[in-house]
Amino acid sequence: QVHLVESGGGLVQAGGSLRLSCAASGRTFSNYDMGWFRQAPGKEREFVAAISWSGGRTTYADPVKGRFTISRDNAKNTVSLQMNSLTTEDRAVYCCAATVAESYYYNPTRSDAYNAWGRGSEVTISS
């Protein structure tokens, strides 16, 4: 099982930027597709972004398209989420998730597609 640890969360003003990172260990990172999910207080967990094992395919939730960018560095076993133009709606605990890359299609926006999760990093936005 791959082990995931997020970092980079914190308090930022609305309109500002923040970069989250997720460090993976325990398995060959390049074997995994990666995703970011978030859960705001009182709300269900929602998909944010996903990236394929090679970085060649990315998927974004509509609310973050054009503002967030997911990327990965397989040499450093990390996946990152650059978040720009943050709003109070982006306040949440952000978790990275991993699933073994498969040859068949699966929906990367579904949380049940992933079988390894980090504990999360909290992002707070001040208005």
C-alpha positions as CSV (number, residue, x, y, z in Angstrom):
1,Q,0.0,0.0,0.0
2,V,1.4,3.4,-0.9
3,H,1.6,5.9,2.0
4,L,0.6,9.5,1.3
5,V,1.3,12.6,3.3
6,E,0.0,16.1,2.3
7,S,1.6,19.4,3.1
8,G,1.2,23.0,2.2
9,G,-2.1,23.9,3.6
10,G,-2.8,27.0,5.6
11,L,-4.5,30.4,5.7
12,V,-4.6,32.5,2.6
13,Q,-6.6,35.6,1.6
14,A,-9.3,35.3,-1.0
15,G,-7.8,35.9,-4.4
16,G,-4.5,34.4,-3.2
17,S,-2.7,31.2,-4.1
18,L,-1.5,28.1,-2.3
19,R,0.4,25.0,-3.4
20,L,-0.4,21.7,-1.9
21,S,2.0,18.7,-2.1
22,C,1.5,15.1,-1.5
23,A,4.5,12.9,-0.8
24,A,4.2,9.2,-1.6
25,S,6.2,6.3,-0.2
26,G,6.2,2.6,0.1
27,R,5.5,1.6,-3.5
28,T,6.5,2.6,-7.0
29,F,4.9,6.0,-7.4
30,S,4.8,5.9,-11.2
31,N,2.5,2.9,-11.0
32,Y,-0.3,5.1,-9.5
33,D,-2.8,7.5,-10.9
34,M,-3.3,10.3,-8.3
35,G,-6.2,12.4,-7.3
36,W,-7.1,15.3,-5.0
37,F,-10.3,15.5,-3.2
38,R,-11.6,18.0,-0.7
39,Q,-14.2,18.1,2.1
40,A,-15.6,21.4,3.4
41,P,-17.2,21.6,6.8
42,G,-20.7,20.1,6.7
43,K,-20.3,18.9,3.2
44,E,-19.5,15.7,1.5
45,R,-16.1,14.9,0.0
46,E,-15.8,16.1,-3.6
47,F,-13.4,15.5,-6.4
48,V,-11.0,18.3,-7.3
49,A,-8.4,17.0,-9.8
50,A,-6.7,13.9,-11.0
51,I,-3.6,13.0,-13.0
52,S,-2.6,9.8,-14.7
53,W,0.6,7.9,-13.8
54,S,2.6,9.5,-16.6
55,G,1.1,13.0,-16.1
56,G,-0.2,12.8,-19.6
57,R,-3.9,13.0,-18.6
58,T,-5.5,15.4,-16.2
59,T,-9.0,15.9,-15.1
60,Y,-10.6,18.8,-13.2
61,A,-13.8,19.5,-11.4
62,D,-15.7,22.3,-13.0
63,P,-15.4,24.7,-10.0
64,V,-11.6,24.6,-10.2
65,K,-11.0,24.6,-13.9
66,G,-8.7,27.4,-14.9
67,R,-7.7,28.1,-11.3
68,F,-6.1,24.8,-10.1
69,T,-3.3,22.8,-11.7
70,I,-2.4,19.3,-10.8
71,S,1.1,18.0,-11.6
72,R,3.4,15.3,-10.5
73,D,7.1,14.5,-10.3
74,N,7.7,10.8,-10.5
75,A,11.4,11.2,-9.7
76,K,10.5,12.9,-6.4
77,N,7.4,10.8,-5.7
78,T,5.2,13.8,-5.3
79,V,2.0,15.2,-6.7
80,S,1.1,18.8,-6.3
81,L,-2.0,21.0,-6.6
82,Q,-1.4,24.7,-7.5
83,M,-4.4,26.7,-6.4
84,N,-4.9,30.2,-7.7
85,S,-7.6,32.8,-7.3
86,L,-8.9,31.1,-4.2
87,T,-12.3,31.9,-2.9
88,T,-14.1,31.2,0.4
89,E,-15.8,28.3,-1.4
90,D,-12.4,26.6,-1.7
91,R,-12.1,26.3,2.1
92,A,-11.7,22.6,2.9
93,V,-9.5,19.8,4.0
94,Y,-7.7,18.6,0.9
95,C,-6.7,14.9,0.6
96,C,-4.6,13.2,-2.0
97,A,-5.5,9.7,-3.1
98,A,-3.9,7.0,-5.2
99,T,-5.0,4.1,-7.3
100,V,-3.0,1.6,-9.3
101,A,-2.9,2.6,-12.9
102,E,-4.9,0.2,-15.0
103,S,-5.3,-0.4,-18.7
104,Y,-9.1,-0.3,-18.5
105,Y,-11.1,2.9,-18.2
106,Y,-12.3,4.0,-14.8
107,N,-13.9,7.3,-13.6
108,P,-11.1,9.2,-11.8
109,T,-13.6,11.6,-10.3
110,R,-15.1,8.9,-8.1
111,S,-13.6,8.5,-4.6
112,D,-14.2,4.8,-4.6
113,A,-11.8,4.5,-7.5
114,Y,-8.9,5.1,-5.1
115,N,-7.6,2.8,-2.4
116,A,-5.0,4.8,-0.6
117,W,-5.6,8.2,1.0
118,G,-3.6,10.8,2.9
119,R,-4.9,12.3,6.1
120,G,-5.4,15.7,4.5
121,S,-4.2,19.3,4.7
122,E,-6.5,22.1,5.7
123,V,-6.9,25.1,3.6
124,T,-8.6,28.2,5.1
125,I,-9.6,31.3,3.1
126,S,-10.1,34.7,4.7
127,S,-12.4,37.1,2.9
